[in-house]
């Protein structure tokens, strides 16, 4: 794309501003600190957080795990042991930097770390992302970045702030960092299948974290603790399965559409298997309308004993691309193509990109497209819950707030009923 003089000048002004921010903010790790340790803080020490920590330490020879936060000290210790097995000698988490509680994220941020890995239940993500950006930290932010529209608008603003401060912000949308999938989308964007006219994505799988029966709840355990410990089953914490898991499929749809939003959406969904006190759906199917009559369809299900598939079928005017049916992406039509290049570890590549950007002093920022992908999935949830057809603008401006403004460990927090299409109102 040819750059105008105004574009070049604008870019130069941005770079000068970013350089000024870097020079004036001592909390930002600068390129001239090459050779020094990069101190990493982990917020959320479950399976995904533990994996992210090990990958972060593998991404840079002098990266060390410095501080950790969780609601459970036992989980912190378990995570530390697992990371130490994979990255021996790089876990430097003194007992004074092992923080427990709902405010533990801030203690990690304030502990002297350079990079923060955000891997708690997604409902907390907007608050944690904003705090990390305000403190001038580089960030790895797992998907999704919010569970409601107000939270996503906060995440969008935080991403903008990160760019202004010259901070790197890398998302957990791992397929964007997969060498095979990147090559496939490069072929699509270069016209190998012509103009995209339809996209069908599937994410059929078993339940990720089944909700235990209510009578297994320990006596005296608060609503908040019970819900956080079973976070996947509550909309305010997970966003529901379409927002927490099938958002990967939404992300690939958005990628194919050059990260431009749809015009509108309609869809269906519901719960067929008893929820045991949770309030998420176990299946969705949504239909997105893009400009020029282009359609995208996203179907997902979390039920045991059913057909499983995680695939993408992308139809164009000159051919089709298939991802996930077979080991390699392929294109058939006027152009026939199968990926033959090297295969990488996409989870590791996310952190390679992040730490390389820090060392080089060349910030990367996934903020704009990562939040578009989350809203695409969230829009699918909104139309399924309400039974209405909604536009992108309506979804972006939704006032439905699911995450409480103030959360205390022992507070009561009644669970809203499972959404009923035609009765649940769009807010």
VOROBA-984273 format. One record per residue (C-alpha): residue number from 1; chain; x, y, z. Coordinates in nm, 2 decimals. Example, Ala and Ser with C-alpha at 12.3 -4.5 7.8 and 13.67 -1.06 7.14 Angstrom:
<pts>
   num   chaine       xx       yy       zz
     1        A     1.23    -0.45     0.78
     2        A     1.37    -0.11     0.71
</pts>
This chain:
<pts>
   num   chaine       xx       yy       zz
     1        A     0.00     0.00     0.00
     2        A     0.14     0.34    -0.10
     3        A     0.20     0.58     0.18
     4        A     0.11     0.94     0.15
     5        A     0.32     1.22     0.30
     6        A     0.06     1.27     0.56
     7        A     0.07     0.90     0.65
     8        A     0.45     0.90     0.68
     9        A     0.44     1.22     0.89
    10        A     0.16     1.07     1.11
    11        A     0.36     0.75     1.16
    12        A     0.68     0.95     1.24
    13        A     0.49     1.16     1.50
    14        A     0.35     0.84     1.66
    15        A     0.70     0.68     1.68
    16        A     0.84     1.00     1.83
    17        A     0.56     1.00     2.09
    18        A     0.61     0.64     2.17
    19        A     0.99     0.69     2.20
    20        A     0.92     0.98     2.44
    21        A     0.69     0.76     2.65
    22        A     0.95     0.49     2.67
    23        A     1.22     0.73     2.77
    24        A     1.01     0.88     3.04
    25        A     0.86     0.56     3.19
    26        A     1.11     0.36     3.39
    27        A     0.87     0.07     3.43
    28        A     0.89     0.00     3.06
    29        A     1.16    -0.25     2.96
    30        A     1.37    -0.07     2.70
    31        A     1.58    -0.22     2.42
    32        A     1.90    -0.08     2.58
    33        A     1.85    -0.32     2.87
    34        A     1.94    -0.62     2.66
    35        A     2.14    -0.86     2.87
    36        A     1.94    -0.79     3.19
    37        A     1.68    -1.03     3.33
    38        A     1.32    -0.99     3.22
    39        A     1.11    -1.05     3.53
    40        A     0.78    -1.22     3.46
    41        A     0.47    -1.21     3.67
    42        A     0.19    -1.47     3.64
    43        A    -0.17    -1.39     3.73
    44        A    -0.38    -1.71     3.74
    45        A    -0.19    -2.03     3.80
    46        A    -0.41    -2.29     3.64
    47        A    -0.32    -2.51     3.35
    48        A    -0.32    -2.23     3.09
    49        A    -0.13    -1.99     3.31
    50        A     0.13    -2.25     3.40
    51        A     0.18    -2.33     3.03
    52        A     0.21    -1.96     2.95
    53        A     0.47    -1.91     3.22
    54        A     0.69    -2.20     3.09
    55        A     0.66    -2.07     2.74
    56        A     0.75    -1.72     2.85
    57        A     1.06    -1.84     3.02
    58        A     1.16    -2.05     2.71
    59        A     1.12    -1.74     2.49
    60        A     1.42    -1.55     2.64
    61        A     1.74    -1.68     2.78
    62        A     1.73    -1.44     3.07
    63        A     1.35    -1.44     3.15
    64        A     1.27    -1.54     3.50
    65        A     0.95    -1.61     3.68
    66        A     0.94    -1.35     3.96
    67        A     0.59    -1.33     4.11
    68        A     0.27    -1.53     4.10
    69        A    -0.10    -1.47     4.20
    70        A    -0.39    -1.70     4.24
    71        A    -0.68    -1.76     4.48
    72        A    -0.51    -2.07     4.62
    73        A    -0.16    -2.11     4.75
    74        A    -0.16    -2.48     4.67
    75        A    -0.22    -2.39     4.31
    76        A     0.07    -2.15     4.31
    77        A     0.30    -2.41     4.45
    78        A     0.18    -2.68     4.20
    79        A     0.23    -2.44     3.91
    80        A     0.58    -2.34     4.03
    81        A     0.68    -2.71     4.04
    82        A     0.55    -2.77     3.69
    83        A     0.73    -2.47     3.55
    84        A     1.05    -2.56     3.73
    85        A     1.04    -2.90     3.56
    86        A     1.02    -2.74     3.22
    87        A     1.25    -2.44     3.28
    88        A     1.49    -2.55     3.56
    89        A     1.66    -2.27     3.74
    90        A     1.44    -1.99     3.60
    91        A     1.18    -1.99     3.87
    92        A     1.27    -1.71     4.12
    93        A     0.95    -1.67     4.31
    94        A     1.04    -1.59     4.66
    95        A     0.77    -1.67     4.92
    96        A     0.72    -1.30     4.97
    97        A     0.61    -1.28     4.60
    98        A     0.35    -1.55     4.61
    99        A     0.02    -1.36     4.64
   100        A    -0.32    -1.50     4.72
   101        A    -0.66    -1.33     4.69
   102        A    -0.87    -1.12     4.47
   103        A    -0.63    -0.83     4.49
   104        A    -0.32    -1.06     4.43
   105        A    -0.30    -0.94     4.06
   106        A    -0.21    -0.59     4.18
   107        A     0.06    -0.72     4.41
   108        A     0.22    -0.90     4.12
   109        A     0.21    -0.59     3.91
   110        A     0.37    -0.39     4.19
   111        A     0.64    -0.65     4.26
   112        A     0.89    -0.52     4.01
   113        A     0.80    -0.74     3.71
   114        A     0.85    -0.63     3.35
   115        A     0.60    -0.86     3.19
   116        A     0.26    -0.97     3.32
   117        A     0.08    -1.29     3.20
   118        A    -0.29    -1.26     3.24
   119        A    -0.45    -1.60     3.27
   120        A    -0.73    -1.58     3.53
   121        A    -1.10    -1.65     3.45
   122        A    -1.19    -1.40     3.17
   123        A    -1.44    -1.20     3.38
   124        A    -1.14    -1.05     3.56
   125        A    -0.95    -0.97     3.24
   126        A    -1.06    -0.61     3.18
   127        A    -0.96    -0.50     3.53
   128        A    -0.63    -0.68     3.52
   129        A    -0.54    -0.56     3.17
   130        A    -0.61    -0.20     3.27
   131        A    -0.40    -0.22     3.59
   132        A    -0.11    -0.38     3.39
   133        A    -0.12    -0.11     3.13
   134        A    -0.14     0.18     3.38
   135        A     0.16     0.04     3.55
   136        A     0.36     0.03     3.23
   137        A     0.40    -0.35     3.19
   138        A     0.43    -0.56     2.88
   139        A     0.15    -0.80     2.86
   140        A     0.05    -1.15     2.74
   141        A    -0.33    -1.15     2.76
   142        A    -0.52    -1.47     2.73
   143        A    -0.85    -1.48     2.53
   144        A    -1.12    -1.37     2.57
   145        A    -1.05    -1.02     2.69
   146        A    -1.39    -0.97     2.85
   147        A    -1.72    -1.14     2.92
   148        A    -1.95    -0.84     2.86
   149        A    -1.96    -0.54     2.63
   150        A    -1.87    -0.28     2.90
   151        A    -1.57    -0.50     2.99
   152        A    -1.47    -0.52     2.62
   153        A    -1.49    -0.15     2.58
   154        A    -1.25    -0.12     2.87
   155        A    -1.02    -0.37     2.71
   156        A    -1.03    -0.17     2.38
   157        A    -0.93     0.15     2.57
   158        A    -0.65    -0.04     2.76
   159        A    -0.51    -0.16     2.43
   160        A    -0.50     0.19     2.30
   161        A    -0.33     0.31     2.61
   162        A    -0.07     0.03     2.57
   163        A     0.01     0.15     2.22
   164        A     0.05     0.51     2.33
   165        A     0.29     0.40     2.60
   166        A     0.49     0.18     2.37
   167        A     0.40    -0.14     2.55
   168        A     0.38    -0.48     2.38
   169        A     0.04    -0.65     2.41
   170        A     0.02    -1.01     2.27
   171        A    -0.30    -1.20     2.28
   172        A    -0.38    -1.57     2.34
   173        A    -0.53    -1.61     2.00
   174        A    -0.28    -1.88     1.92
   175        A    -0.40    -1.97     1.57
   176        A    -0.27    -1.63     1.46
   177        A     0.08    -1.75     1.55
   178        A     0.05    -2.09     1.38
   179        A     0.28    -2.12     1.08
   180        A     0.04    -2.34     0.88
   181        A    -0.27    -2.13     0.95
   182        A    -0.09    -1.81     0.88
   183        A     0.02    -1.95     0.54
   184        A    -0.34    -2.06     0.46
   185        A    -0.48    -1.71     0.54
   186        A    -0.20    -1.55     0.34
   187        A    -0.31    -1.76     0.04
   188        A    -0.67    -1.65     0.10
   189        A    -0.59    -1.29     0.13
   190        A    -0.38    -1.31    -0.19
   191        A    -0.68    -1.43    -0.38
   192        A    -0.62    -1.81    -0.40
   193        A    -0.99    -1.89    -0.36
   194        A    -1.11    -1.56    -0.51
   195        A    -1.35    -1.35    -0.31
   196        A    -1.47    -1.51     0.01
   197        A    -1.85    -1.57     0.00
   198        A    -1.91    -1.80     0.29
   199        A    -1.73    -1.93     0.60
   200        A    -1.84    -2.23     0.81
   201        A    -1.66    -2.29     1.13
   202        A    -1.72    -2.58     1.38
   203        A    -1.61    -2.63     1.74
   204        A    -1.78    -2.95     1.85
   205        A    -1.62    -3.09     2.16
   206        A    -1.68    -3.23     2.51
   207        A    -1.74    -3.00     2.82
   208        A    -1.43    -2.83     2.92
   209        A    -1.50    -2.81     3.30
   210        A    -1.83    -2.99     3.38
   211        A    -2.02    -2.83     3.67
   212        A    -2.03    -3.05     3.98
   213        A    -2.36    -3.12     4.14
   214        A    -2.47    -2.85     4.39
   215        A    -2.46    -3.09     4.68
   216        A    -2.08    -3.13     4.64
   217        A    -2.03    -2.77     4.74
   218        A    -1.84    -2.76     5.07
   219        A    -2.03    -2.62     5.37
   220        A    -1.96    -2.25     5.43
   221        A    -1.81    -2.19     5.09
   222        A    -1.92    -1.85     4.96
   223        A    -2.10    -1.79     4.63
   224        A    -1.79    -1.61     4.49
   225        A    -1.55    -1.89     4.58
   226        A    -1.78    -2.16     4.45
   227        A    -1.83    -1.98     4.12
   228        A    -1.46    -1.89     4.07
   229        A    -1.36    -2.25     4.14
   230        A    -1.61    -2.36     3.88
   231        A    -1.57    -2.05     3.67
   232        A    -1.63    -2.21     3.33
   233        A    -2.00    -2.27     3.41
   234        A    -2.09    -1.91     3.49
   235        A    -2.14    -1.65     3.22
   236        A    -1.99    -1.36     3.42
   237        A    -1.67    -1.55     3.46
   238        A    -1.63    -1.74     3.13
   239        A    -1.85    -1.55     2.88
   240        A    -2.01    -1.89     2.79
   241        A    -1.85    -2.15     2.57
   242        A    -1.89    -1.95     2.25
   243        A    -1.69    -1.66     2.40
   244        A    -1.44    -1.87     2.60
   245        A    -1.36    -2.16     2.36
   246        A    -1.53    -2.11     2.02
   247        A    -1.39    -1.76     2.02
   248        A    -1.10    -1.92     1.84
   249        A    -1.33    -2.00     1.55
   250        A    -1.47    -1.65     1.56
   251        A    -1.12    -1.52     1.54
   252        A    -1.05    -1.71     1.23
   253        A    -1.37    -1.59     1.07
   254        A    -1.27    -1.23     1.15
   255        A    -0.92    -1.29     1.02
   256        A    -1.07    -1.41     0.68
   257        A    -1.28    -1.10     0.67
   258        A    -0.97    -0.88     0.72
   259        A    -1.09    -0.81     1.08
   260        A    -1.38    -0.60     0.96
   261        A    -1.71    -0.64     1.15
   262        A    -2.03    -0.80     1.02
   263        A    -2.34    -0.60     0.96
   264        A    -2.57    -0.81     1.17
   265        A    -2.62    -1.15     1.33
   266        A    -2.89    -1.40     1.42
   267        A    -2.85    -1.74     1.59
   268        A    -2.98    -2.01     1.81
   269        A    -2.85    -2.19     2.12
   270        A    -2.96    -2.35     2.44
   271        A    -2.89    -2.60     2.71
   272        A    -2.98    -2.97     2.67
   273        A    -2.77    -3.13     2.95
   274        A    -2.85    -3.02     3.31
   275        A    -2.64    -2.73     3.43
   276        A    -2.62    -2.83     3.80
   277        A    -2.65    -2.46     3.90
   278        A    -2.44    -2.30     3.62
   279        A    -2.60    -2.08     3.36
   280        A    -2.41    -2.14     3.03
   281        A    -2.54    -2.29     2.71
   282        A    -2.40    -2.62     2.58
   283        A    -2.46    -2.54     2.21
   284        A    -2.48    -2.24     1.97
   285        A    -2.52    -2.19     1.60
   286        A    -2.49    -1.84     1.47
   287        A    -2.52    -1.67     1.13
   288        A    -2.32    -1.35     1.06
   289        A    -2.41    -1.12     0.77
   290        A    -2.12    -0.93     0.62
   291        A    -2.13    -0.66     0.35
   292        A    -2.21    -0.77    -0.01
   293        A    -2.41    -1.07     0.12
   294        A    -2.11    -1.26     0.25
   295        A    -2.21    -1.51     0.52
   296        A    -2.03    -1.67     0.81
   297        A    -2.16    -1.95     1.02
   298        A    -2.03    -2.06     1.36
   299        A    -2.15    -2.38     1.52
   300        A    -2.02    -2.51     1.86
   301        A    -2.12    -2.77     2.11
   302        A    -1.99    -2.90     2.44
   303        A    -2.16    -3.24     2.51
   304        A    -2.02    -3.58     2.58
   305        A    -2.08    -3.88     2.35
   306        A    -2.13    -3.66     2.04
   307        A    -1.95    -3.60     1.71
   308        A    -1.65    -3.39     1.76
   309        A    -1.49    -3.15     1.51
   310        A    -1.29    -2.83     1.50
   311        A    -1.27    -2.72     1.14
   312        A    -1.30    -2.44     0.90
   313        A    -1.46    -2.45     0.56
   314        A    -1.39    -2.13     0.36
   315        A    -1.57    -2.09     0.03
   316        A    -1.46    -1.85    -0.24
   317        A    -1.55    -1.76    -0.60
   318        A    -1.26    -1.96    -0.73
   319        A    -1.21    -2.24    -0.48
   320        A    -1.23    -2.35    -0.12
   321        A    -0.99    -2.37     0.18
   322        A    -1.03    -2.64     0.44
   323        A    -0.86    -2.63     0.78
   324        A    -0.88    -2.89     1.04
   325        A    -1.00    -3.18     0.83
   326        A    -0.67    -3.36     0.79
   327        A    -0.33    -3.26     0.93
   328        A    -0.26    -2.98     0.68
   329        A    -0.46    -2.69     0.55
   330        A    -0.54    -2.72     0.18
   331        A    -0.70    -2.52    -0.11
   332        A    -0.89    -2.68    -0.39
   333        A    -1.02    -2.51    -0.71
   334        A    -0.85    -2.29    -0.97
   335        A    -0.55    -2.30    -0.73
   336        A    -0.45    -2.62    -0.56
   337        A    -0.23    -2.58    -0.26
   338        A    -0.13    -2.78     0.05
   339        A     0.09    -2.64     0.32
   340        A     0.44    -2.79     0.30
   341        A     0.64    -2.55     0.52
   342        A     0.77    -2.60     0.88
   343        A     0.54    -2.65     1.17
   344        A     0.58    -2.44     1.48
   345        A     0.44    -2.45     1.83
   346        A     0.19    -2.17     1.82
   347        A     0.17    -2.14     2.20
   348        A     0.55    -2.09     2.21
   349        A     0.55    -1.85     1.92
   350        A     0.31    -1.61     2.10
   351        A     0.58    -1.56     2.36
   352        A     0.87    -1.56     2.12
   353        A     0.70    -1.27     1.94
   354        A     0.64    -1.09     2.27
   355        A     0.99    -1.12     2.42
   356        A     1.16    -1.05     2.08
   357        A     0.96    -0.73     2.06
   358        A     1.07    -0.63     2.41
   359        A     1.44    -0.70     2.34
   360        A     1.43    -0.51     2.01
   361        A     1.23    -0.22     2.15
   362        A     0.97    -0.27     1.87
   363        A     0.63    -0.30     2.05
   364        A     0.36    -0.52     1.91
   365        A     0.00    -0.47     1.98
   366        A    -0.28    -0.72     1.91
   367        A    -0.54    -0.50     2.07
   368        A    -0.76    -0.39     1.78
   369        A    -0.81    -0.73     1.62
   370        A    -0.82    -0.93     1.94
   371        A    -1.11    -0.73     2.07
   372        A    -1.30    -0.74     1.74
   373        A    -1.28    -1.12     1.76
   374        A    -1.41    -1.13     2.11
   375        A    -1.70    -0.91     2.02
   376        A    -1.78    -1.13     1.72
   377        A    -1.82    -1.43     1.96
   378        A    -2.01    -1.21     2.21
   379        A    -2.25    -1.10     1.94
   380        A    -2.32    -1.46     1.87
   381        A    -2.41    -1.52     2.24
   382        A    -2.63    -1.21     2.25
   383        A    -2.84    -1.32     1.96
   384        A    -2.88    -1.67     2.08
   385        A    -2.97    -1.56     2.44
   386        A    -3.23    -1.31     2.32
   387        A    -3.36    -1.47     2.00
   388        A    -3.32    -1.13     1.83
   389        A    -3.13    -1.02     1.52
   390        A    -2.87    -0.76     1.63
   391        A    -2.63    -0.53     1.45
   392        A    -2.26    -0.49     1.53
   393        A    -2.33    -0.14     1.66
   394        A    -2.60    -0.26     1.90
   395        A    -2.36    -0.52     2.04
   396        A    -2.07    -0.28     2.08
   397        A    -2.30    -0.04     2.26
   398        A    -2.47    -0.30     2.48
   399        A    -2.52    -0.19     2.84
   400        A    -2.55    -0.54     2.98
   401        A    -2.30    -0.57     3.27
   402        A    -2.24    -0.92     3.40
   403        A    -1.93    -0.86     3.61
   404        A    -1.99    -0.69     3.95
   405        A    -1.82    -0.36     4.00
   406        A    -1.71    -0.47     4.35
   407        A    -1.63    -0.83     4.44
   408        A    -1.55    -0.96     4.79
   409        A    -1.45    -1.32     4.87
   410        A    -1.74    -1.38     5.11
   411        A    -2.02    -1.19     4.93
   412        A    -2.34    -1.34     4.81
   413        A    -2.38    -1.36     4.44
   414        A    -2.70    -1.52     4.31
   415        A    -2.67    -1.69     3.97
   416        A    -2.90    -1.54     3.70
   417        A    -3.12    -1.80     3.53
   418        A    -3.01    -1.96     3.20
   419        A    -3.11    -1.72     2.92
   420        A    -3.44    -1.80     2.74
   421        A    -3.47    -1.67     2.38
   422        A    -3.77    -1.45     2.33
   423        A    -3.78    -1.37     2.70
   424        A    -3.43    -1.26     2.78
   425        A    -3.41    -0.90     2.68
   426        A    -3.12    -0.73     2.50
   427        A    -2.97    -0.45     2.70
</pts>
